[in-house]
Amino acid sequence: MFFPTLRAVAVAAVTLCGPAVARDAAPTALQFAVAEGVAALEDADGPVAAFYRMRDFAPLWTAGDLPSRARLGALLEAIRDAEAHGLPSARWDAEGLRSRIAAARAPQARGRLEVELTETYLDFAHALTSGVIDPSRVDPDIRREIPRADDRALLDAMDGGDPAEALRALAPRSFEYGRLMMQRRRLAEIVGSGGWGPAVPPGRLAPGASGEAVVALRDRLRAMGFMGRSVSSRYDDALTEAVRTFQEASGLEVDGIAGASTIEAVNVPAAERLGAVLVAMERERWMDRERGARHVWVNLADFHAAVVDDGVVTFRTRAVIGADHDGRETPEFSESMSYMVVNPSWHVPRSITVNEYLPRLRANPAAVPHLEVIDRSGRVVSRGRSFAGYTARTFPFSMRQPPGPRNALGRVKFMFPNPYAIYLHDTPARDLFARERRAFSHGCIRLNDPLGFAYHLLAAQEDEPQDFFDSILGTRAERRVDLEDPVPVHLVYRTAFTDHRGTLHTRPDVYGRDARLLAALLAAGVPSPADGT
């Protein structure tokens, strides 16, 4: 049986690809070489092959003319700058590419390099636009749809305009991404110069104190940028204000006293903060999309929910998130809030029903009297029967808590239908909102000020949103209220983020997700934050 050689396939491809070559000019040796490289691609019918066929295998990078040199120079410069984005620059090796380009004289070598450069460009572009890693492979609770740029659109942008501008346009354009880039550079310089200095001894320091521990705290906060120049060894007003500013940026109780949690946060190494920023930049790349002129932003690591209008936070409240054990962690995803339910019933999740309540019903049919046992037809089941014969697998009933002051969902729940049965809601358990670390729920998100949140959302469609809502609440009857304009909801997890002034805020990695993501980034070649590069 006859199998054509790769060279023969390439020749046929160049000869038959289109009228431009057939009518206008004989194909060059470099075009033949590019065709050979394209024919050797794993996906010979993919977008790269289609792109080269449309241009009769004319090179994009290696033609040696001014446009090709401009594209090549812009690409190598962008790759050299990859670390500024927290990307694995060694993965593309700008200097190695430059050396090989200089050594590639023969058309065949240049043709192979041409296709390799295109694949390098696309790989770099996808890393910058969509991230280095697939988060779902690192943590199954990161359930985010990652945007991915179209290969053909990327190639056309490089072919048809200013190549440097095309490469600059790849990075996320959010203000947050730009501020994180600045923090990455600042922290890398600090790590490279040795960090923030000696750690503060454990203990408790309060205004009026003096001594070596106070000096260590002063010097550390000064090195971190929270305090100006000072030679005082006393815990004076300037140091108190610096501690308060640091506490606010760290999500701690703002009291100006350096207690155990404050000193622990102060002593976090600069390299660890740099790692958090690298992960935050990767997360920002995953969300390089329109988030909604009005949207709800729930930062799980910050234990807060906010309404954002045209980039400005217009409402903010404390939140309780899923516990960090037993599979209760709140997942990360985006959906649209379409309605709220006033005076909601709580339909107890099956897992809670059979794992927490069924054992109590087996022991005592009258247990948990605030909950109704419901059959498949929706009828309330009499408690004058035994449940002792049921197992978690055979229990045929569901459980529901009707509306009321003790309802687990409180007075209102906010629905953005999703496969994970996650929503925002009120709660009668008010004491949990006073804690710094608020990971206690089964996965849904409880709000400290749910009524204010409801009023704020309804203001877009009701002249008197509070009166409208309160009139429904007063009926004590369950009622659905649709939002005329659905509001995007983004459940995110940011242990490092900035404010509008560019100040870096940090939070504990309550779920350990960022640690896993950082390990995956390092495995993918991102330089270690410990190196300060």
Buried (B, 14 or more C-beta within 10 A) or exposed (E): EEEEEEBEBBBEBBBEBBEEBBEEEEBBEBBBBBBBBBBBBEEEEEBBBBBBBBBBBBBBBBBEEEEBBEBBBBBBEBBBEBBBBBBBBBBBBBEEBBEBBEEBEEBBBBBBBBBBBBEBBBEBBBBBBBBBBEBEEBBEBBBBEBEEBEBBEBBBBBBEEBBBEBBEBBBBEBEBBBBBBBBBBBBBEBBEEEBBEEBBEEEEBBBEBEEEBBBBBBBBBBBBBBBEEBEEBBBBEBBBEBBBBBBBBBBBBBEBBBBEBBBBBBBBBBBBBBBBBBBBBBBBBBBBEEBBEBBBBBBBBBBBBBBBBEEEEEBBBBBBBBBBEEEBBBBBBBBBBBBBBBBBBBBBBEBBBBEBBBEEBBEEBEBBEEBBBBEEEEEEBEBEEEBEEBEEEEBEBBBBBBBEEEBBBBBBBBBBEBEBEBBBBBBEEEEBBEEEBBBBBBBBBBBBBBBBBBBBBBBEEBEEBBEBBBEBBEEEEBEEBEBEEBBBBBBBBBBBBBEEEEBBBBBBBBBEBBBBBBEBBBEBBBBBBBEBE
